[in-house]
Amino acid sequence: MNLMKKCCLLLTLLALLFAVPAFSHSSPPVPSPTPPPEAVKTSILDLGRHLVLVNREHRISKTYIPQDLVLPRVATRKESLQEQILMTREAAQALEALFEAALMEEGHVLYAVSGYRSYGIQQILFNTKVQEVGSRERAQRRVALAGTSEHQLGLAIDLQAPSHLNLSQAFGDTEEGKWAGENAHRFGFILRYKTAWRDLTGISDEPWHFRYVGIAHATAMHQLDIPFETYVTYARMLPEYVLTGGSHVLLAGLIADLMAEKQPEALQALQKADEAGQESALRQATAPYLTGQSYEQALWYSYPTPKPTAEPWVDADEEEVLLHPSGSN
């Protein structure tokens, strides 16, 4: 083979070598990470939120424990109970405000008796009641089955007073019990069970049992005088932003209309509002239900915010004397 042919062959081999695709000499491409799934949106009606319904038809898992349990700083009839009563943080703060108001406004002393209870403790209480009354059916009128108790939510509290140290219907006849029943909604609590609601709730009258749902919803229910089961039935028809941002005036008005089998015009507008228009929609929808108060007043009542702390006042002359006493440099 002459030199010319050898050179041509060498050039051909070199051309073939550099013509091989680059990826054949490199690592395989790293796949793009799968985007994390969007967080599941929860509703105020779901477990872990204020409007979750718990009863014999809507049960809780035996493993459920609220995540933010704290000790409310309230009075108890026994010192040993003070470290045992737990509630979710927001409910505990509301309970403290309720107790303070009872004392400051009327001189009433309230006692917290029982807050959060685990599934296991509730089972023990129910079994004890069965042995006491002789049947499961009779026991269920007074003690909830495990998994059906609001106490497991950390949102329920049982109350007593120095004048009546028992959990009985007589508490509702005490001055403290009457005050609590008439004022608890101001702090976000509802009187959960009444005799008139027994067929729906399955529980006899319990004037000592209060459930935290937030001021807006508690006040709406108090004004409508309806059980929680009825309220939640109609609340499910309302947009989520109405349930979390609507005042008691709007909530009571809409639900009263729905109960009367009316289709509120305001509800249609609320359902159509996009995120940017929700605040305006709430204002417009509330207007027809307002009586003697402004929209802002209704909103501030339902969602009170702490008053800002004023800046400390300092006397300028006194400060000058303290910083630069006479005769000093």
C-alpha positions as CSV (number, residue, x, y, z in Angstrom):
1,M,0.0,0.0,0.0
2,N,1.5,3.3,-1.1
3,L,1.9,6.3,1.1
4,M,-1.1,8.1,-0.4
5,K,-3.5,5.2,0.3
6,K,-2.2,4.9,3.9
7,C,-2.8,8.6,4.5
8,C,-6.4,8.3,3.1
9,L,-7.1,5.3,5.3
10,L,-5.8,7.1,8.4
11,L,-7.9,10.1,7.7
12,T,-11.0,7.9,7.3
13,L,-10.5,6.2,10.6
14,L,-10.0,9.5,12.3
15,A,-13.2,10.9,10.8
16,L,-15.2,7.8,12.0
17,L,-13.8,8.2,15.5
18,F,-14.8,11.8,15.9
19,A,-18.1,11.2,14.3
20,V,-19.3,9.0,17.2
21,P,-22.0,10.9,19.2
22,A,-20.7,12.5,22.4
23,F,-23.2,10.9,24.7
24,S,-21.8,7.5,24.0
25,H,-18.7,8.5,26.0
26,S,-20.5,10.2,28.9
27,S,-22.7,9.3,31.8
28,P,-26.4,8.9,31.2
29,P,-28.3,12.2,31.8
30,V,-29.6,12.6,35.3
31,P,-33.5,12.8,35.3
32,S,-35.1,15.9,36.6
33,P,-36.5,15.4,40.1
34,T,-40.2,14.8,40.3
35,P,-41.8,18.0,41.6
36,P,-43.2,17.4,45.1
37,P,-46.9,16.9,45.2
38,E,-48.9,19.9,46.1
39,A,-49.8,20.1,49.8
40,V,-53.3,18.7,50.4
41,K,-55.6,21.6,51.2
42,T,-57.5,21.2,54.4
43,S,-60.8,22.7,55.3
44,I,-61.9,24.2,58.6
45,L,-64.4,21.3,58.6
46,D,-61.6,18.7,58.6
47,L,-59.9,16.8,61.5
48,G,-57.5,19.1,63.3
49,R,-59.5,22.2,62.5
50,H,-62.2,24.1,64.6
51,L,-65.3,22.9,62.8
52,V,-64.7,19.2,62.6
53,L,-67.8,17.3,63.6
54,V,-67.3,14.3,65.9
55,N,-70.2,12.1,67.0
56,R,-71.4,8.5,66.6
57,E,-71.6,8.9,62.9
58,H,-68.3,10.8,62.5
59,R,-65.6,9.0,64.5
60,I,-61.9,9.7,65.2
61,S,-59.0,7.2,64.9
62,K,-57.7,5.7,68.1
63,T,-54.3,7.1,67.2
64,Y,-55.3,10.7,66.7
65,I,-53.6,13.2,69.1
66,P,-53.8,17.0,68.6
67,Q,-50.4,18.5,67.8
68,D,-50.5,21.7,69.9
69,L,-51.8,20.7,73.3
70,V,-51.0,23.1,76.2
71,L,-52.0,23.7,79.8
72,P,-54.6,26.5,80.1
73,R,-53.8,28.8,83.0
74,V,-57.2,28.4,84.7
75,A,-58.6,27.4,88.1
76,T,-59.4,23.8,89.0
77,R,-61.2,22.4,92.0
78,K,-58.1,20.3,92.8
79,E,-54.5,21.4,92.6
80,S,-53.6,17.9,91.2
81,L,-55.8,18.7,88.1
82,Q,-53.9,21.7,87.0
83,E,-51.2,19.7,85.3
84,Q,-53.6,17.3,83.7
85,I,-56.0,19.5,81.8
86,L,-54.9,20.1,78.2
87,M,-56.4,21.9,75.2
88,T,-55.2,23.0,71.9
89,R,-53.3,26.3,72.1
90,E,-56.0,28.6,70.7
91,A,-58.8,26.9,72.7
92,A,-56.7,27.2,75.9
93,Q,-56.2,30.9,75.3
94,A,-59.9,31.4,74.7
95,L,-60.7,29.5,77.9
96,E,-58.4,31.7,79.9
97,A,-60.3,34.8,78.5
98,L,-63.6,33.2,79.4
99,F,-62.6,32.5,83.0
100,E,-61.2,36.0,83.4
101,A,-64.4,37.6,82.1
102,A,-66.6,35.5,84.4
103,L,-64.6,36.7,87.4
104,M,-64.2,40.4,86.3
105,E,-67.7,40.9,85.0
106,E,-69.8,39.0,87.6
107,G,-67.4,37.7,90.2
108,H,-68.0,34.1,89.1
109,V,-65.3,31.5,89.7
110,L,-65.3,28.7,87.2
111,Y,-63.3,25.4,87.4
112,A,-61.9,23.4,84.5
113,V,-62.5,19.7,85.1
114,S,-61.6,17.8,82.0
115,G,-60.1,18.8,78.7
116,Y,-58.2,16.6,76.2
117,R,-58.8,12.9,76.7
118,S,-57.1,10.1,74.8
119,Y,-59.0,7.3,73.0
120,G,-57.9,4.9,75.7
121,I,-59.0,7.0,78.6
122,Q,-62.4,7.6,76.9
123,Q,-62.8,3.8,76.6
124,I,-62.1,3.3,80.3
125,L,-64.6,6.0,81.2
126,F,-67.3,4.4,79.0
127,N,-66.7,0.9,80.3
128,T,-67.0,2.3,83.9
129,K,-70.3,4.0,83.0
130,V,-71.6,0.7,81.5
131,Q,-70.9,-1.1,84.8
132,E,-72.5,1.7,86.7
133,V,-75.8,1.9,84.8
134,G,-76.0,-1.7,83.5
135,S,-76.2,-1.2,79.7
136,R,-74.3,0.3,76.9
137,E,-77.4,2.1,75.6
138,R,-77.9,3.9,78.8
139,A,-74.2,4.6,79.2
140,Q,-74.1,6.3,75.8
141,R,-76.5,8.9,77.0
142,R,-73.9,10.2,79.4
143,V,-70.5,9.1,78.2
144,A,-69.4,9.1,74.6
145,L,-68.0,5.9,73.0
146,A,-64.2,6.0,72.4
147,G,-63.6,7.7,69.1
148,T,-66.8,9.7,69.3
149,S,-65.8,12.1,72.0
150,E,-65.0,15.8,71.3
151,H,-62.5,15.7,74.2
152,Q,-60.1,13.7,72.0
153,L,-59.9,16.8,69.8
154,G,-58.5,19.0,72.5
155,L,-61.3,21.4,71.8
156,A,-63.8,20.5,74.6
157,I,-63.9,21.4,78.2
158,D,-66.1,20.4,81.2
159,L,-66.8,23.1,83.7
160,Q,-67.8,23.2,87.4
161,A,-68.2,26.0,90.0
162,P,-67.6,26.2,93.8
163,S,-71.4,26.2,94.2
164,H,-71.7,22.9,92.4
165,L,-68.8,20.4,92.3
166,N,-70.5,17.8,90.2
167,L,-71.0,17.2,86.5
168,S,-74.8,17.2,86.5
169,Q,-77.7,19.1,85.0
170,A,-77.9,21.1,88.1
171,F,-74.8,23.1,87.0
172,G,-77.1,24.8,84.4
173,D,-79.2,26.2,87.2
174,T,-76.2,27.8,89.0
175,E,-75.4,31.4,88.4
176,E,-72.0,30.4,87.0
177,G,-73.6,27.8,84.7
178,K,-76.2,30.3,83.5
179,W,-73.5,32.9,82.8
180,A,-71.3,30.4,80.9
181,G,-74.3,29.3,78.8
182,E,-75.2,32.9,77.9
183,N,-71.6,34.2,77.3
184,A,-69.4,31.4,76.2
185,H,-69.9,32.3,72.5
186,R,-68.2,35.6,73.0
187,F,-65.0,33.6,73.5
188,G,-65.5,31.0,70.8
189,F,-67.3,28.2,72.8
190,I,-70.7,26.7,72.2
191,L,-72.9,24.9,74.7
192,R,-72.7,21.6,72.9
193,Y,-75.7,19.5,74.2
194,K,-79.2,20.5,75.1
195,T,-82.2,18.4,75.9
196,A,-84.1,19.8,72.8
197,W,-81.3,18.5,70.6
198,R,-81.0,15.0,72.1
199,D,-82.6,13.2,69.1
200,L,-80.0,14.7,66.8
201,T,-76.9,14.7,69.0
202,G,-77.6,11.4,70.8
203,I,-76.5,13.0,74.1
204,S,-78.6,14.2,77.0
205,D,-78.5,17.8,78.3
206,E,-74.9,18.6,79.5
207,P,-74.8,22.2,80.7
208,W,-71.1,21.7,81.7
209,H,-69.8,20.6,78.3
210,F,-68.4,23.4,76.0
211,R,-66.8,23.1,72.7
212,Y,-64.4,25.6,71.0
213,V,-65.3,26.5,67.4
214,G,-64.1,30.2,67.2
215,I,-66.0,33.4,67.9
216,A,-67.6,33.8,64.5
217,H,-69.1,30.3,64.4
218,A,-70.0,30.2,68.1
219,T,-71.8,33.5,68.0
220,A,-73.7,32.5,64.8
221,M,-74.8,29.2,66.4
222,H,-75.8,31.0,69.6
223,Q,-77.9,33.5,67.7
224,L,-79.6,30.7,65.6
225,D,-79.9,28.4,68.6
226,I,-79.1,25.3,66.7
227,P,-77.0,22.3,67.4
228,F,-73.6,21.8,65.9
229,E,-74.8,19.0,63.7
230,T,-77.3,21.3,62.0
231,Y,-74.8,24.2,61.7
232,V,-72.2,22.0,60.0
233,T,-74.7,20.6,57.5
234,Y,-75.3,24.1,56.1
235,A,-71.8,25.3,56.6
236,R,-70.6,22.7,54.1
237,M,-72.6,24.6,51.5
238,L,-70.5,27.8,52.0
239,P,-67.1,28.5,50.3
240,E,-64.1,27.9,52.5
241,Y,-63.0,31.6,52.6
242,V,-66.5,32.4,54.0
243,L,-66.0,29.9,56.8
244,T,-62.6,31.2,57.7
245,G,-63.1,34.9,57.1
246,G,-66.9,35.6,57.3
247,S,-68.2,37.4,60.4
248,H,-70.9,36.0,62.7
249,V,-73.4,38.3,61.0
250,L,-72.8,36.9,57.6
251,L,-72.6,33.2,58.7
252,A,-75.8,33.5,60.7
253,G,-77.6,35.2,57.9
254,L,-76.6,32.8,55.2
255,I,-77.3,29.7,57.3
256,A,-80.7,31.1,58.4
257,D,-81.6,31.6,54.8
258,L,-80.5,28.1,53.8
259,M,-82.4,26.6,56.7
260,A,-85.5,28.4,55.4
261,E,-84.8,26.8,52.0
262,K,-84.0,30.2,50.4
263,Q,-81.1,30.5,48.0
264,P,-79.4,33.7,49.1
265,E,-78.3,36.0,46.3
266,A,-75.3,36.8,48.3
267,L,-74.2,33.2,48.3
268,Q,-74.1,33.0,44.5
269,A,-71.8,36.1,44.4
270,L,-69.6,34.6,47.1
271,Q,-69.3,31.3,45.1
272,K,-68.3,33.1,41.9
273,A,-65.6,35.5,43.5
274,D,-62.0,34.8,42.6
275,E,-59.2,35.1,45.2
276,A,-58.7,38.8,44.4
277,G,-62.3,39.6,44.8
278,Q,-63.1,37.7,48.0
279,E,-62.7,40.5,50.4
280,S,-65.0,42.7,48.4
281,A,-67.5,39.8,48.1
282,L,-67.5,39.3,51.8
283,R,-68.3,43.0,52.4
284,Q,-71.1,43.1,49.9
285,A,-72.6,39.8,51.1
286,T,-72.6,41.0,54.7
287,A,-74.3,44.3,54.0
288,P,-77.9,43.0,53.8
289,Y,-77.6,41.3,57.2
290,L,-76.1,44.2,59.1
291,T,-78.4,45.8,61.7
292,G,-77.0,48.8,63.7
293,Q,-73.4,48.0,63.2
294,S,-70.8,48.5,60.5
295,Y,-69.0,45.8,58.5
296,E,-65.8,46.6,60.4
297,Q,-67.5,46.3,63.8
298,A,-68.9,42.8,62.9
299,L,-65.5,41.7,61.6
300,W,-63.6,43.0,64.6
301,Y,-66.0,41.2,66.9
302,S,-65.6,37.9,65.1
303,Y,-61.8,38.1,64.8
304,P,-60.5,40.3,67.6
305,T,-56.8,41.2,67.5
306,P,-54.7,42.2,70.5
307,K,-54.5,45.9,71.1
308,P,-51.1,47.3,70.2
309,T,-49.0,48.1,73.2
310,A,-48.3,51.8,73.6
311,E,-44.8,53.1,73.7
312,P,-43.6,53.7,77.2
313,W,-44.0,57.3,78.3
314,V,-40.9,59.0,79.6
315,D,-40.8,62.4,81.2
316,A,-38.1,64.3,79.2
317,D,-37.0,66.5,82.1
318,E,-36.7,63.4,84.4
319,E,-34.7,61.6,81.8
320,E,-32.3,64.5,81.5
321,V,-31.8,64.6,85.3
322,L,-31.2,60.9,85.4
323,L,-28.7,60.9,82.6
324,H,-26.9,64.1,83.5
325,P,-27.2,64.7,87.3
326,S,-26.1,68.1,88.6
327,G,-22.3,68.4,89.1
328,S,-21.4,65.4,86.9
329,N,-19.5,65.5,83.6
